[in-house]
Amino acid sequence: MAIKKIHIENSVRRLRFNNDEMTQQELADVIGISRQTIVAIEKYKYTPSLELAFKIALTFNKELQEVFFIKK
């Protein structure tokens, strides 16, 4: 049985805006990555590693599945 490709979505952009309108650069600085990586994550062009996904979730004090999820 073949598993089809999973499309992972995220709520990073919404969480930034709900967190005092945090900029992409501010989030990038907090977790130690480039702003361009945040842009790619928000545009669904890059799926972060599990470690990076947890860092983002922890930054917003959210559970991982509240930030990254599979849209059915």
N, CA, C and O atoms as a GROMACS GRO file, in nm:
protein
  288
    1MET      N    1   0.084  -0.118   0.000
    1MET     CA    2   0.000   0.000   0.000
    1MET      C    3   0.089   0.124   0.000
    1MET      O    4   0.174   0.140   0.087
    2ALA      N    5   0.069   0.210  -0.095
    2ALA     CA    6   0.148   0.333  -0.104
    2ALA      C    7   0.082   0.444  -0.024
    2ALA      O    8  -0.040   0.462  -0.027
    3ILE      N    9   0.164   0.517   0.046
    3ILE     CA   10   0.115   0.632   0.122
    3ILE      C   11   0.130   0.755   0.034
    3ILE      O   12   0.237   0.783  -0.019
    4LYS      N   13   0.019   0.828   0.017
    4LYS     CA   14   0.029   0.947  -0.066
    4LYS      C   15   0.096   1.061   0.010
    4LYS      O   16   0.102   1.061   0.133
    5LYS      N   17   0.146   1.155  -0.065
    5LYS     CA   18   0.218   1.269  -0.008
    5LYS      C   19   0.128   1.345   0.089
    5LYS      O   20   0.011   1.371   0.060
    6ILE      N   21   0.183   1.380   0.201
    6ILE     CA   22   0.109   1.453   0.304
    6ILE      C   23   0.136   1.602   0.288
    6ILE      O   24   0.250   1.646   0.277
    7HIS      N   25   0.028   1.680   0.288
    7HIS     CA   26   0.042   1.825   0.281
    7HIS      C   27   0.022   1.881   0.422
    7HIS      O   28  -0.089   1.879   0.475
    8ILE      N   29   0.131   1.930   0.481
    8ILE     CA   30   0.125   1.985   0.616
    8ILE      C   31   0.103   2.135   0.608
    8ILE      O   32   0.177   2.208   0.542
    9GLU      N   33  -0.001   2.180   0.676
    9GLU     CA   34  -0.030   2.323   0.682
    9GLU      C   35   0.012   2.375   0.820
    9GLU      O   36   0.046   2.297   0.909
   10ASN      N   37   0.008   2.506   0.835
   10ASN     CA   38   0.047   2.564   0.963
   10ASN      C   39  -0.028   2.693   0.992
   10ASN      O   40  -0.089   2.752   0.903
   11SER      N   41  -0.021   2.734   1.117
   11SER     CA   42  -0.086   2.857   1.160
   11SER      C   43   0.017   2.960   1.208
   11SER      O   44  -0.014   3.046   1.290
   12VAL      N   45   0.139   2.952   1.155
   12VAL     CA   46   0.248   3.039   1.200
   12VAL      C   47   0.214   3.186   1.178
   12VAL      O   48   0.231   3.267   1.268
   13ARG      N   49   0.166   3.220   1.060
   13ARG     CA   50   0.135   3.361   1.030
   13ARG      C   51   0.030   3.416   1.127
   13ARG      O   52   0.047   3.524   1.182
   14ARG      N   53  -0.077   3.341   1.148
   14ARG     CA   54  -0.182   3.385   1.239
   14ARG      C   55  -0.129   3.399   1.381
   14ARG      O   56  -0.161   3.496   1.450
   15LEU      N   57  -0.048   3.305   1.424
   15LEU     CA   58   0.009   3.311   1.559
   15LEU      C   59   0.100   3.432   1.577
   15LEU      O   60   0.101   3.494   1.683
   16ARG      N   61   0.177   3.465   1.472
   16ARG     CA   62   0.262   3.585   1.481
   16ARG      C   63   0.177   3.710   1.501
   16ARG      O   64   0.208   3.793   1.586
   17PHE      N   65   0.071   3.722   1.424
   17PHE     CA   66  -0.013   3.841   1.434
   17PHE      C   67  -0.088   3.847   1.566
   17PHE      O   68  -0.112   3.956   1.619
   18ASN      N   69  -0.124   3.731   1.619
   18ASN     CA   70  -0.191   3.728   1.749
   18ASN      C   71  -0.094   3.746   1.865
   18ASN      O   72  -0.136   3.758   1.980
   19ASN      N   73   0.034   3.748   1.835
   19ASN     CA   74   0.137   3.767   1.936
   19ASN      C   75   0.200   3.905   1.917
   19ASN      O   76   0.318   3.916   1.884
   20ASP      N   77   0.121   4.008   1.940
   20ASP     CA   78   0.166   4.148   1.926
   20ASP      C   79   0.222   4.177   1.789
   20ASP      O   80   0.317   4.255   1.775
   21GLU      N   81   0.164   4.115   1.685
   21GLU     CA   82   0.206   4.135   1.547
   21GLU      C   83   0.357   4.115   1.530
   21GLU      O   84   0.427   4.195   1.468
   22MET      N   85   0.404   4.004   1.587
   22MET     CA   86   0.546   3.967   1.576
   22MET      C   87   0.584   3.959   1.428
   22MET      O   88   0.511   3.902   1.347
   23THR      N   89   0.698   4.015   1.394
   23THR     CA   90   0.744   4.009   1.256
   23THR      C   91   0.809   3.875   1.227
   23THR      O   92   0.844   3.800   1.318
   24GLN      N   93   0.823   3.846   1.099
   24GLN     CA   94   0.893   3.724   1.060
   24GLN      C   95   1.036   3.726   1.112
   24GLN      O   96   1.088   3.624   1.155
   25GLN      N   97   1.099   3.842   1.108
   25GLN     CA   98   1.237   3.853   1.156
   25GLN      C   99   1.246   3.829   1.305
   25GLN      O  100   1.339   3.763   1.352
   26GLU      N  101   1.151   3.881   1.382
   26GLU     CA  102   1.152   3.860   1.527
   26GLU      C  103   1.139   3.711   1.560
   26GLU      O  104   1.209   3.660   1.647
   27LEU      N  105   1.048   3.642   1.491
   27LEU     CA  106   1.033   3.499   1.514
   27LEU      C  107   1.160   3.424   1.475
   27LEU      O  108   1.206   3.336   1.547
   28ALA      N  109   1.216   3.461   1.360
   28ALA     CA  110   1.340   3.398   1.314
   28ALA      C  111   1.452   3.416   1.416
   28ALA      O  112   1.527   3.322   1.445
   29ASP      N  113   1.464   3.536   1.472
   29ASP     CA  114   1.568   3.563   1.570
   29ASP      C  115   1.549   3.479   1.697
   29ASP      O  116   1.646   3.429   1.754
   30VAL      N  117   1.425   3.465   1.741
   30VAL     CA  118   1.396   3.389   1.863
   30VAL      C  119   1.437   3.243   1.848
   30VAL      O  120   1.491   3.184   1.941
   31ILE      N  121   1.410   3.185   1.731
   31ILE     CA  122   1.439   3.042   1.716
   31ILE      C  123   1.569   3.013   1.642
   31ILE      O  124   1.606   2.896   1.627
   32GLY      N  125   1.638   3.117   1.598
   32GLY     CA  126   1.772   3.099   1.542
   32GLY      C  127   1.776   3.052   1.398
   32GLY      O  128   1.862   2.972   1.361
   33ILE      N  129   1.685   3.103   1.316
   33ILE     CA  130   1.686   3.070   1.172
   33ILE      C  131   1.673   3.199   1.092
   33ILE      O  132   1.663   3.307   1.150
   34SER      N  133   1.673   3.188   0.962
   34SER     CA  134   1.661   3.308   0.877
   34SER      C  135   1.515   3.347   0.857
   34SER      O  136   1.425   3.264   0.867
   35ARG      N  137   1.493   3.473   0.828
   35ARG     CA  138   1.359   3.522   0.797
   35ARG      C  139   1.304   3.450   0.674
   35ARG      O  140   1.185   3.422   0.665
   36GLN      N  141   1.393   3.422   0.578
   36GLN     CA  142   1.351   3.354   0.456
   36GLN      C  143   1.292   3.215   0.486
   36GLN      O  144   1.202   3.169   0.417
   37THR      N  145   1.344   3.151   0.588
   37THR     CA  146   1.290   3.020   0.626
   37THR      C  147   1.148   3.035   0.680
   37THR      O  148   1.062   2.953   0.650
   38ILE      N  149   1.125   3.138   0.759
   38ILE     CA  150   0.989   3.166   0.809
   38ILE      C  151   0.895   3.192   0.692
   38ILE      O  152   0.783   3.140   0.689
   39VAL      N  153   0.940   3.272   0.595
   39VAL     CA  154   0.859   3.300   0.476
   39VAL      C  155   0.822   3.169   0.406
   39VAL      O  156   0.706   3.148   0.372
   40ALA      N  157   0.919   3.082   0.386
   40ALA     CA  158   0.896   2.955   0.317
   40ALA      C  159   0.800   2.866   0.395
   40ALA      O  160   0.715   2.800   0.335
   41ILE      N  161   0.811   2.864   0.527
   41ILE     CA  162   0.720   2.784   0.609
   41ILE      C  163   0.578   2.837   0.596
   41ILE      O  164   0.484   2.760   0.576
   42GLU      N  165   0.561   2.968   0.605
   42GLU     CA  166   0.428   3.028   0.598
   42GLU      C  167   0.363   3.009   0.461
   42GLU      O  168   0.241   3.003   0.451
   43LYS      N  169   0.444   2.999   0.358
   43LYS     CA  170   0.392   2.980   0.221
   43LYS      C  171   0.382   2.832   0.183
   43LYS      O  172   0.355   2.799   0.068
   44TYR      N  173   0.404   2.744   0.280
   44TYR     CA  174   0.398   2.599   0.260
   44TYR      C  175   0.499   2.549   0.157
   44TYR      O  176   0.476   2.447   0.092
   45LYS      N  177   0.610   2.620   0.142
   45LYS     CA  178   0.715   2.579   0.049
   45LYS      C  179   0.824   2.501   0.120
   45LYS      O  180   0.912   2.444   0.055
   46TYR      N  181   0.819   2.498   0.252
   46TYR     CA  182   0.920   2.428   0.331
   46TYR      C  183   0.852   2.370   0.455
   46TYR      O  184   0.780   2.440   0.526
   47THR      N  185   0.876   2.243   0.479
   47THR     CA  186   0.827   2.179   0.600
   47THR      C  187   0.944   2.168   0.697
   47THR      O  188   1.045   2.104   0.667
   48PRO      N  189   0.932   2.231   0.813
   48PRO     CA  190   1.044   2.232   0.906
   48PRO      C  191   1.071   2.094   0.967
   48PRO      O  192   0.984   2.007   0.968
   49SER      N  193   1.193   2.077   1.016
   49SER     CA  194   1.228   1.956   1.089
   49SER      C  195   1.141   1.950   1.215
   49SER      O  196   1.082   2.050   1.256
   50LEU      N  197   1.136   1.834   1.274
   50LEU     CA  198   1.057   1.817   1.396
   50LEU      C  199   1.109   1.910   1.507
   50LEU      O  200   1.031   1.969   1.580
   51GLU      N  201   1.241   1.921   1.518
   51GLU     CA  202   1.300   2.009   1.620
   51GLU      C  203   1.258   2.154   1.597
   51GLU      O  204   1.219   2.223   1.692
   52LEU      N  205   1.266   2.200   1.474
   52LEU     CA  206   1.229   2.338   1.443
   52LEU      C  207   1.079   2.359   1.465
   52LEU      O  208   1.038   2.464   1.515
   53ALA      N  209   0.998   2.262   1.428
   53ALA     CA  210   0.853   2.272   1.450
   53ALA      C  211   0.822   2.287   1.599
   53ALA      O  212   0.737   2.367   1.638
   54PHE      N  213   0.892   2.209   1.682
   54PHE     CA  214   0.872   2.221   1.827
   54PHE      C  215   0.918   2.358   1.878
   54PHE      O  216   0.852   2.416   1.965
   55LYS      N  217   1.028   2.409   1.827
   55LYS     CA  218   1.076   2.542   1.869
   55LYS      C  219   0.972   2.649   1.838
   55LYS      O  220   0.946   2.738   1.919
   56ILE      N  221   0.912   2.640   1.720
   56ILE     CA  222   0.809   2.737   1.682
   56ILE      C  223   0.689   2.724   1.775
   56ILE      O  224   0.639   2.825   1.825
   57ALA      N  225   0.642   2.602   1.797
   57ALA     CA  226   0.528   2.581   1.886
   57ALA      C  227   0.556   2.632   2.026
   57ALA      O  228   0.471   2.698   2.087
   58LEU      N  229   0.674   2.604   2.078
   58LEU     CA  230   0.710   2.648   2.212
   58LEU      C  231   0.718   2.801   2.222
   58LEU      O  232   0.684   2.859   2.325
   59THR      N  233   0.761   2.865   2.114
   59THR     CA  234   0.769   3.012   2.112
   59THR      C  235   0.631   3.073   2.137
   59THR      O  236   0.619   3.175   2.204
   60PHE      N  237   0.528   3.008   2.082
   60PHE     CA  238   0.392   3.059   2.097
   60PHE      C  239   0.316   2.990   2.211
   60PHE      O  240   0.196   3.013   2.229
   61ASN      N  241   0.387   2.906   2.287
   61ASN     CA  242   0.326   2.833   2.398
   61ASN      C  243   0.205   2.751   2.352
   61ASN      O  244   0.100   2.751   2.416
   62LYS      N  245   0.223   2.682   2.239
   62LYS     CA  246   0.117   2.601   2.180
   62LYS      C  247   0.163   2.456   2.167
   62LYS      O  248   0.283   2.428   2.164
   63GLU      N  249   0.067   2.366   2.158
   63GLU     CA  250   0.097   2.226   2.127
   63GLU      C  251   0.136   2.219   1.980
   63GLU      O  252   0.091   2.300   1.899
   64LEU      N  253   0.220   2.123   1.945
   64LEU     CA  254   0.268   2.109   1.808
   64LEU      C  255   0.152   2.102   1.707
   64LEU      O  256   0.157   2.166   1.603
   65GLN      N  257   0.050   2.024   1.739
   65GLN     CA  258  -0.061   2.006   1.645
   65GLN      C  259  -0.149   2.130   1.632
   65GLN      O  260  -0.233   2.136   1.542
   66GLU      N  261  -0.132   2.228   1.720
   66GLU     CA  262  -0.202   2.356   1.704
   66GLU      C  263  -0.132   2.445   1.602
   66GLU      O  264  -0.192   2.537   1.547
   67VAL      N  265  -0.005   2.418   1.577
   67VAL     CA  266   0.075   2.499   1.485
   67VAL      C  267   0.088   2.430   1.350
   67VAL      O  268   0.077   2.495   1.246
   68PHE      N  269   0.111   2.300   1.350
   68PHE     CA  270   0.129   2.224   1.226
   68PHE      C  271   0.024   2.113   1.221
   68PHE      O  272   0.005   2.040   1.318
   69PHE      N  273  -0.043   2.100   1.107
   69PHE     CA  274  -0.152   2.004   1.099
   69PHE      C  275  -0.174   1.962   0.954
   69PHE      O  276  -0.131   2.029   0.860
   70ILE      N  277  -0.242   1.849   0.939
   70ILE     CA  278  -0.276   1.797   0.807
   70ILE      C  279  -0.420   1.837   0.778
   70ILE      O  280  -0.511   1.803   0.854
   71LYS      N  281  -0.440   1.907   0.670
   71LYS     CA  282  -0.574   1.948   0.630
   71LYS      C  283  -0.638   1.833   0.553
   71LYS      O  284  -0.582   1.786   0.454
   72LYS      N  285  -0.753   1.789   0.597
   72LYS     CA  286  -0.820   1.676   0.531
   72LYS      C  287  -0.927   1.724   0.437
   72LYS      O  288  -0.993   1.643   0.373
   0.00000   0.00000   0.00000
